[in-house]
Amino acid sequence: MSVYNVTYHGCWPLPIGQHDLTQPPGLDDGVHFTSPFIEGQPGIQPERLGPYVTMLNPGYDPKLPLYQATPVFDAARDAYATNRPAQFSRRLFEHPEAVVNPGPPPPLANVGKIQAVAFLGDPTAMLFQTLNQAGVPWVTAGGVAPMLVVDLGSLPDSAPETRTSIEQTLKAGGTVLVWGVNPQTQTTANGLLPLPLQAVARTASSLLSANNHPLANALPPSRCYFSETSEGRNVMKYGLEGPLVEQGEVILRATDINWETWRNGLEQLRVAAATRSERGAKPSGAAIIEYRTGGGRLLVSSLESAAPTPAHQEFFRALMIGLGVHLDEPKPMAGGLLDGGGYVTKALVLGSFTATSYEEALDKDFAGGETTIAPRPGDKLPAGPVWHELAANADAVFSFNPLATEPDAVNHVAYASFWLFSPRADDLLDDGRGAKVDLIAGSDDGAKFWLNGQLIHENRGKNPLQPEQYQLTRLSLRKGWNHFLVKVVNASGNWQLKARLQCADPDFAAQLQTEVARPTP
């Protein structure tokens, strides 16, 4: 471990010259030097240094220590000690005698007693689809359920039946989850709840559960961190406040810092900004509150409804398990163009084109910009074919023969295009984990492959389809959407392509997305 790592990760940031971070800095804050400024005297004569954040106090602020160690500092010190202790110190941990088990949280214990859940709202809306994907067991038509989910965002105009259903569930000792409080649904919510509340602007990309609540076991911090997901990072846009919050219990709240706001900034800026935002005054961060009434429990949430990534899906599963629901198996995430083995099953295709020779078919640009195009469905070349979606067969093989203008498809050309989204760039200075994928493919006959306009492979031979023929490994991705373009050239006969993507990092692979066309903002 380097000195840099010990300093950066092993020391808490110190606010030099600004001890009350709930207030904006003023002219009286900062470090004031003892020597007065003398007009006309040459040289540097500092009178005041404005407030700033650093890990090491150079002695400017006597109210602060020279450094304030984190548990990482203690662990590094013990690891490098001559007589290494059997157990590294656990200072700042609540239970220092407990053994720390690194790695992902333990599997969820899906042993809840709630076997059926009722839903009020639009079953085609996002919340129902998200919970359905998470495996929530819905009550059969006409059945009675011990839990009721109310989707404020898709409820019809305030109906007395909704309030009646809530009251009946609570009276029977059941659980009611009212979801989606925001400024637009606040009036509807207050017409259904026993006490008023309001939504206040508060953005969060990570959450914390109350330590004394059963939900904490299902939702440790690792399951509530979304700052680095490919999308849907801000899982909360509004906090809850008001009498219902004051008389209830906050069981899930926003963390004191929204790391998504600062994580991509300059290093010297984000350390200071993150420290200040963590300690500064801010609106209510209540994300889910619990209120006991009528013999049951009422839960109210302001969280977003979407689950666009596996991390979000795991969160919703953990949330429902933590609330006592016995879930079914999770349903596969919809969308994308890869099957379970990573094979490309559909692509945007352009063709066919006919060349006078096999060499011309390989070398001529028929697409109108092989290194620059970003095709969309329906795009058409002047007096040429149209980009359209094509599905692979059951063996994940694309056959272009139906596009041919003559039976043997001699010297024919077709293009296949698809996009891959990466949440980060393959830049060690930007993110030390990197961002690489492998493209394993085969073609009948020749082929060219481009990634983001750069030619990454070319086969000028004539050969039958061999699915593992091209091993294009450790391809560097950009942050955002990456474009793959494949040109498949046929000498005669079968005219095919088969391709799959793979990634050595399973956590990173779970964040990748694929589309046949780049989504528009």
Stockholm file with secondary structure:
# STOCKHOLM 1.0

chainA/1-521         MSVYNVTYHGCWPLPIGQHDLTQPPGLDDGVHFTSPFIEGQPGIQPERLGPYVTMLNPGYDPKLPLYQATPVFDAARDAYATNRPAQFSRRLFEHPEAVVNPGPPPPLANVGKIQAVAFLGDPTAMLFQTLNQAGVPWVTAGGVAPMLVVDLGSLPDSAPETRTSIEQTLKAGGTVLVWGVNPQTQTTANGLLPLPLQAVARTASSLLSANNHPLANALPPSRCYFSETSEGRNVMKYGLEGPLVEQGEVILRATDINWETWRNGLEQLRVAAATRSERGAKPSGAAIIEYRTGGGRLLVSSLESAAPTPAHQEFFRALMIGLGVHLDEPKPMAGGLLDGGGYVTKALVLGSFTATSYEEALDKDFAGGETTIAPRPGDKLPAGPVWHELAANADAVFSFNPLATEPDAVNHVAYASFWLFSPRADDLLDDGRGAKVDLIAGSDDGAKFWLNGQLIHENRGKNPLQPEQYQLTRLSLRKGWNHFLVKVVNASGNWQLKARLQCADPDFAAQLQTEVARPTP
#=GR chainA/1-521 SS CCHHHHHHHHBCCEEETCCCTTSCCCTTCSEECSSCCCTTCCSCCCCEECCEEESSCCSSCTTSCSCCBCHHHHHHHHHTCSSCCSSCCCTTCSCTTSCCCCSSCCCCCCCCSBCCEEEESCTTSHHHHHHHHHTCCBCCTTCCCSEEEEEGGGCCSCCHHHHHHHHHHHHTTCEEEEECCSTTTHHHHHTTSSSCCEEEEEEESBEEECTTSTHHHHCCGGGGBCTTSSSCCCCEEEEEESHHHHHSEEEEEECSCCHHHHTTSCHHHHHHHHHHHHHSCCSCCEEEEEEEETTEEEEEECBCCCCCSHHHHHHHHHHHHHTTBCCCCCCCCCCSSBCTTCBBCEEEEEEEEECSSHHHHHHSCCSSCTTTCCCCTTCBCTTSCBCEEEECCTTSCEECGGGCSSTTCTTEEEEEEEEEEESSCSCTTTCTTCCEEEEEEEEESEEEEEETTEEEEEECSCCCCCTTSEEEEEEECCSEEEEEEEEEEESSSCCEEEEEEECSCHHHHTTCEEESSCCCC
#=GC SS_cons         CCHHHHHHHHBCCEEETCCCTTSCCCTTCSEECSSCCCTTCCSCCCCEECCEEESSCCSSCTTSCSCCBCHHHHHHHHHTCSSCCSSCCCTTCSCTTSCCCCSSCCCCCCCCSBCCEEEESCTTSHHHHHHHHHTCCBCCTTCCCSEEEEEGGGCCSCCHHHHHHHHHHHHTTCEEEEECCSTTTHHHHHTTSSSCCEEEEEEESBEEECTTSTHHHHCCGGGGBCTTSSSCCCCEEEEEESHHHHHSEEEEEECSCCHHHHTTSCHHHHHHHHHHHHHSCCSCCEEEEEEEETTEEEEEECBCCCCCSHHHHHHHHHHHHHTTBCCCCCCCCCCSSBCTTCBBCEEEEEEEEECSSHHHHHHSCCSSCTTTCCCCTTCBCTTSCBCEEEECCTTSCEECGGGCSSTTCTTEEEEEEEEEEESSCSCTTTCTTCCEEEEEEEEESEEEEEETTEEEEEECSCCCCCTTSEEEEEEECCSEEEEEEEEEEESSSCCEEEEEEECSCHHHHTTCEEESSCCCC
//
